Amino acid sequence: MPDRLTHRLQNLTTDTSEVIMPDPTTIRRSGDRRTRNRTLLTVCAIILVIAAGAGATALTRRTSYTPPLPPGESVPAGSSEATAPSSAPPSSASQSPSSTGTASSTGTAAPVTQIPDSAMLQRSDLKLGDHEPLEYGPREPAAPTTLAVCGEPYPSDALRTASRSIRGTASLSREMELRGTGRYGSVEELVGVYRDGGAAQFLAELRDQLRRCPGTPDEGWAQVGGGLGGDDSLLVRRTFQQARGGNPPTTMNQYVGVVRIGRVVVVLASVGWEAPMGFEQIVRALAPTAVSARRAARTGARPRRCRSGAAARSGCPDR
């Protein structure tokens, strides 16, 4: 047993004496190289982890983005698109509402369907003289307010989105009485709102009908003036025959002022009182107030109320 152990120890001594062990410097260099390799692998692994996380975030954003809908379309209720979050920035239309508050997504003004009281002549506006107006209230428009010059409809009627009319009996000034108007005169006002371009189209169609259907000196329509304010205006006279009290027919005249203010048309008619005889001076006295009321209703300002005489002729000045 001792001899066998002694033999093995001799062999081990022989093997170790034949192996050349590296010097300490070489050993340190080998250790440093292994340390650098481990550090490089660690850095690469960290970079790969960060890149994988960024890619997953970008993929999530792409899949959750909801593209903007074309104008006029909406997401159906209950659909996945209606509840999916969107990372896209809001459009300029949602960030800055229109100045009027009625613009649609296409930039076209939304149609007006109601006309406020403030846009119409008021009872107090009909007091052009010392007496109180006799009547005032809503009424369906009739001739001559309907301007049935040729007895045919106006194509622009399809573009009208709202209309409202009133009728009242105005008290007239002493100056008007001396001109033969009498103490009172009934007036009708019709205010219509159109889609873009519709109001201008109506005035063009009215002028065309006046040209095509002038009638005769005893019965018909004719443009007799303008200058009533607004963006465009004309004064129309309607002539017709009427017999009263068993007497022969006599010639009657009624006057209609038509004024365009943007998309709005104001029709103001002097239709007479006891007799259906209108007067131009009544239309001209009330037209500035009607125009001012319509502009004020659109801007929210207080309308300027005009009176007859010099104030009306000067175009409803500030007071």
C-alpha positions as CSV (number, residue, x, y, z in Angstrom):
1,M,0.0,0.0,0.0
2,P,2.7,2.5,0.9
3,D,4.7,1.6,-2.2
4,R,1.6,2.2,-4.5
5,L,1.0,5.6,-2.9
6,T,4.6,6.6,-3.2
7,H,4.6,5.7,-6.9
8,R,1.6,7.9,-7.6
9,L,3.1,10.8,-5.8
10,Q,6.2,10.5,-7.9
11,N,4.1,10.6,-11.1
12,L,2.3,13.7,-10.0
13,T,5.6,15.4,-9.2
14,T,6.9,14.5,-12.6
15,D,3.7,16.0,-14.4
16,T,3.8,19.3,-12.5
17,S,7.5,19.7,-13.2
18,E,6.9,19.4,-16.9
19,V,4.1,22.0,-17.1
20,I,5.2,25.6,-17.5
21,M,3.0,27.9,-15.4
22,P,2.3,31.4,-16.9
23,D,3.8,34.4,-15.1
24,P,1.6,36.7,-13.0
25,T,1.5,39.5,-15.7
26,T,0.0,37.1,-18.2
27,I,-2.5,35.9,-15.8
28,R,-3.7,39.5,-15.0
29,R,-4.0,40.3,-18.7
30,S,-6.2,37.3,-19.3
31,G,-8.4,38.3,-16.4
32,D,-8.7,41.9,-17.7
33,R,-9.7,40.6,-21.1
34,R,-12.5,38.4,-19.6
35,T,-13.8,41.4,-17.6
36,R,-13.9,43.6,-20.7
37,N,-15.8,40.9,-22.6
38,R,-18.4,40.5,-19.8
39,T,-18.9,44.3,-19.7
40,L,-19.4,44.6,-23.5
41,L,-21.9,41.8,-23.4
42,T,-23.8,43.4,-20.6
43,V,-24.0,46.8,-22.4
44,C,-25.2,45.1,-25.6
45,A,-28.0,43.3,-23.6
46,I,-29.1,46.6,-22.1
47,I,-29.3,48.2,-25.5
48,L,-31.3,45.4,-26.9
49,V,-33.8,45.6,-24.0
50,I,-34.3,49.4,-24.5
51,A,-34.7,49.0,-28.2
52,A,-37.3,46.3,-27.8
53,G,-39.3,48.4,-25.3
54,A,-39.3,51.5,-27.7
55,G,-40.5,49.3,-30.6
56,A,-43.4,47.9,-28.5
57,T,-44.5,51.5,-27.5
58,A,-44.4,52.7,-31.1
59,L,-46.4,49.7,-32.3
60,T,-49.0,50.4,-29.6
61,R,-49.4,54.0,-30.7
62,R,-49.8,53.0,-34.3
63,T,-52.5,50.5,-33.6
64,S,-54.5,52.9,-31.3
65,Y,-54.4,56.0,-33.6
66,T,-57.8,56.8,-35.0
67,P,-57.5,58.7,-38.4
68,P,-59.6,61.9,-38.7
69,L,-63.0,61.4,-40.4
70,P,-64.0,63.2,-43.6
71,P,-66.2,66.3,-43.1
72,G,-69.8,65.4,-42.4
73,E,-69.1,61.9,-41.1
74,S,-69.2,60.6,-37.6
75,V,-68.2,57.5,-35.7
76,P,-71.2,55.2,-35.2
77,A,-72.2,54.9,-31.5
78,G,-70.9,51.7,-29.8
79,S,-68.2,51.0,-32.4
80,S,-64.6,50.4,-31.3
81,E,-63.5,53.6,-33.0
82,A,-65.9,55.6,-30.9
83,T,-64.0,54.6,-27.7
84,A,-60.5,54.1,-28.9
85,P,-58.0,56.7,-27.7
86,S,-56.3,58.8,-30.3
87,S,-52.8,60.2,-30.0
88,A,-53.3,62.5,-33.1
89,P,-53.4,66.2,-32.3
90,P,-56.8,67.9,-32.5
91,S,-57.7,69.6,-35.8
92,S,-57.8,73.3,-36.1
93,A,-61.6,73.2,-36.4
94,S,-61.9,71.8,-32.9
95,Q,-59.3,74.2,-31.5
96,S,-60.7,77.4,-32.9
97,P,-64.5,77.6,-33.2
98,S,-65.9,80.0,-35.9
99,S,-66.6,83.6,-35.0
100,T,-70.3,83.1,-35.5
101,G,-70.7,79.8,-33.7
102,T,-72.6,78.4,-36.7
103,A,-70.0,77.3,-39.1
104,S,-69.9,73.7,-40.2
105,S,-66.8,71.5,-40.7
106,T,-66.6,72.5,-44.4
107,G,-66.4,76.2,-43.5
108,T,-69.9,77.1,-44.8
109,A,-72.2,79.0,-42.4
110,A,-74.9,76.8,-40.9
111,P,-78.4,77.7,-42.1
112,V,-80.5,80.0,-39.9
113,T,-83.9,78.5,-39.0
114,Q,-85.3,81.1,-36.6
115,I,-85.5,84.9,-36.7
116,P,-85.5,86.7,-33.3
117,D,-87.9,89.4,-32.3
118,S,-85.1,92.0,-32.3
119,A,-84.7,91.5,-36.0
120,M,-88.2,92.8,-36.7
121,L,-89.7,96.3,-36.5
122,Q,-91.2,96.9,-33.1
123,R,-94.5,98.5,-32.2
124,S,-92.7,101.6,-31.0
125,D,-90.9,101.9,-34.3
126,L,-94.3,102.5,-36.0
127,K,-94.9,105.7,-34.0
128,L,-93.7,108.2,-36.6
129,G,-96.1,110.9,-35.4
130,D,-97.8,112.0,-32.2
131,H,-100.3,109.2,-32.0
132,E,-99.8,105.6,-30.9
133,P,-99.8,102.8,-33.6
134,L,-103.2,101.1,-33.9
135,E,-102.1,97.5,-34.4
136,Y,-99.1,95.3,-34.5
137,G,-98.5,91.6,-34.7
138,P,-97.5,88.6,-36.9
139,R,-99.3,88.1,-40.1
140,E,-98.8,86.0,-43.2
141,P,-97.4,88.1,-46.0
142,A,-99.7,89.2,-48.8
143,A,-99.5,91.4,-51.9
144,P,-97.5,93.4,-52.5
145,T,-95.0,92.0,-49.9
146,T,-94.8,88.7,-51.7
147,L,-93.6,90.6,-54.9
148,A,-95.5,88.4,-57.3
149,V,-94.4,90.5,-60.3
150,C,-94.8,87.8,-63.0
151,G,-97.0,85.5,-61.0
152,E,-94.3,82.9,-60.9
153,P,-92.2,81.5,-58.0
154,Y,-88.6,82.7,-57.5
155,P,-86.0,79.9,-57.8
156,S,-84.1,81.4,-54.9
157,D,-87.1,80.4,-52.6
158,A,-85.4,77.0,-52.3
159,L,-82.4,78.7,-50.7
160,R,-84.5,80.5,-48.0
161,T,-84.1,78.8,-44.6
162,A,-86.2,81.1,-42.5
163,S,-88.8,83.9,-42.8
164,R,-91.0,85.9,-40.6
165,S,-93.5,88.7,-41.2
166,I,-95.5,91.3,-39.2
167,R,-98.1,93.9,-40.0
168,G,-98.9,97.1,-38.1
169,T,-100.6,100.4,-38.5
170,A,-98.1,103.3,-38.1
171,S,-99.0,106.7,-36.9
172,L,-97.7,109.3,-39.3
173,S,-96.1,112.6,-38.8
174,R,-97.7,116.0,-39.4
175,E,-95.2,116.5,-42.3
176,M,-96.5,113.3,-43.9
177,E,-100.1,114.2,-43.4
178,L,-99.5,117.5,-45.2
179,R,-98.3,115.4,-48.1
180,G,-101.5,113.5,-48.3
181,T,-100.7,110.3,-46.4
182,G,-103.4,110.7,-43.8
183,R,-102.8,110.1,-40.1
184,Y,-102.2,106.4,-40.2
185,G,-100.7,103.9,-42.7
186,S,-100.5,100.1,-42.6
187,V,-97.1,98.5,-43.2
188,E,-95.9,95.0,-43.7
189,E,-92.4,93.7,-43.1
190,L,-91.1,90.4,-44.3
191,V,-87.6,89.2,-43.2
192,G,-86.0,86.2,-45.0
193,V,-82.7,84.5,-44.4
194,Y,-81.0,82.6,-47.2
195,R,-78.2,80.2,-47.7
196,D,-74.9,81.7,-49.1
197,G,-75.6,83.6,-52.3
198,G,-79.4,83.1,-52.0
199,A,-80.2,86.7,-51.0
200,A,-78.2,88.2,-53.9
201,Q,-79.8,85.7,-56.2
202,F,-83.3,86.8,-55.1
203,L,-82.6,90.5,-55.9
204,A,-81.3,89.5,-59.3
205,E,-84.4,87.4,-60.0
206,L,-86.6,90.3,-58.8
207,R,-84.9,92.7,-61.2
208,D,-85.3,90.2,-64.0
209,Q,-89.1,89.9,-63.3
210,L,-89.5,93.6,-63.2
211,R,-87.8,93.8,-66.6
212,R,-89.9,91.0,-68.1
213,C,-93.3,91.8,-66.6
214,P,-93.6,95.6,-66.4
215,G,-97.4,95.6,-66.9
216,T,-99.3,98.7,-68.1
217,P,-99.6,102.2,-66.6
218,D,-102.9,101.1,-65.0
219,E,-101.7,97.9,-63.5
220,G,-98.2,96.5,-63.1
221,W,-94.9,96.7,-61.3
222,A,-91.9,99.1,-61.7
223,Q,-88.7,100.0,-60.0
224,V,-88.9,103.6,-59.0
225,G,-85.7,104.1,-56.9
226,G,-83.2,102.7,-54.4
227,G,-80.9,104.1,-51.7
228,L,-82.6,102.3,-48.8
229,G,-79.4,101.1,-47.2
230,G,-77.9,97.7,-46.8
231,D,-75.6,96.0,-49.3
232,D,-78.2,96.4,-52.1
233,S,-81.7,97.9,-52.3
234,L,-84.5,98.9,-54.6
235,L,-87.9,100.6,-54.3
236,V,-90.7,99.1,-56.2
237,R,-94.2,100.5,-57.0
238,R,-97.2,98.3,-57.6
239,T,-100.1,99.9,-59.5
240,F,-103.6,98.5,-59.7
241,Q,-107.2,99.5,-60.1
242,Q,-109.8,99.3,-57.4
243,A,-113.5,100.4,-57.2
244,R,-114.8,101.6,-53.9
245,G,-118.3,102.4,-52.8
246,G,-119.9,101.8,-56.1
247,N,-117.6,104.3,-57.8
248,P,-115.6,103.7,-60.9
249,P,-112.2,102.0,-60.4
250,T,-109.4,104.3,-59.4
251,T,-105.7,103.9,-59.6
252,M,-104.0,102.7,-56.4
253,N,-100.2,102.6,-55.7
254,Q,-98.4,100.6,-53.1
255,Y,-94.7,100.9,-52.4
256,V,-92.3,98.1,-51.5
257,G,-88.7,98.6,-50.3
258,V,-86.4,95.6,-50.7
259,V,-83.0,95.6,-48.9
260,R,-80.3,93.0,-48.8
261,I,-78.0,92.8,-45.7
262,G,-75.6,89.9,-46.3
263,R,-77.7,86.7,-46.4
264,V,-80.8,88.5,-45.3
265,V,-83.5,90.2,-47.3
266,V,-85.9,92.8,-45.7
267,V,-89.1,93.6,-47.6
268,L,-91.0,96.6,-46.3
269,A,-94.3,97.6,-47.9
270,S,-96.7,100.5,-47.4
271,V,-100.1,99.1,-48.2
272,G,-102.5,101.8,-47.1
273,W,-105.0,101.9,-44.4
274,E,-108.7,102.8,-45.0
275,A,-107.8,102.7,-48.7
276,P,-105.1,100.4,-50.1
277,M,-103.0,103.4,-51.1
278,G,-99.3,103.3,-50.0
279,F,-96.7,106.0,-49.9
280,E,-93.1,106.1,-50.7
281,Q,-92.2,108.4,-47.7
282,I,-93.5,105.8,-45.3
283,V,-91.2,103.1,-46.7
284,R,-88.2,105.5,-46.6
285,A,-89.0,106.6,-43.1
286,L,-89.0,103.0,-41.7
287,A,-86.3,101.4,-43.9
288,P,-83.3,102.7,-41.9
289,T,-84.8,101.4,-38.7
290,A,-85.5,98.0,-40.3
291,V,-81.9,97.7,-41.6
292,S,-80.5,98.8,-38.2
293,A,-82.6,96.2,-36.4
294,R,-81.4,93.5,-38.7
295,R,-77.8,94.4,-38.3
296,A,-78.1,94.7,-34.5
297,A,-79.7,91.2,-34.3
298,R,-76.8,89.8,-36.2
299,T,-74.1,91.5,-34.0
300,G,-75.9,91.6,-30.7
301,A,-75.7,95.4,-30.6
302,R,-78.6,97.7,-29.6
303,P,-80.5,98.7,-32.7
304,R,-80.8,102.4,-33.6
305,R,-84.5,103.4,-33.8
306,C,-85.2,106.1,-36.4
307,R,-88.0,108.5,-36.8
308,S,-89.5,110.4,-39.7
309,G,-88.4,113.7,-41.1
310,A,-84.8,114.8,-41.2
311,A,-83.6,112.0,-39.0
312,A,-84.9,109.3,-41.4
313,R,-83.6,111.2,-44.5
314,S,-80.1,111.3,-43.0
315,G,-80.0,107.5,-42.7
316,C,-80.8,106.9,-39.0
317,P,-77.9,108.8,-37.3
318,D,-76.6,108.0,-33.9
319,R,-78.3,109.7,-31.0
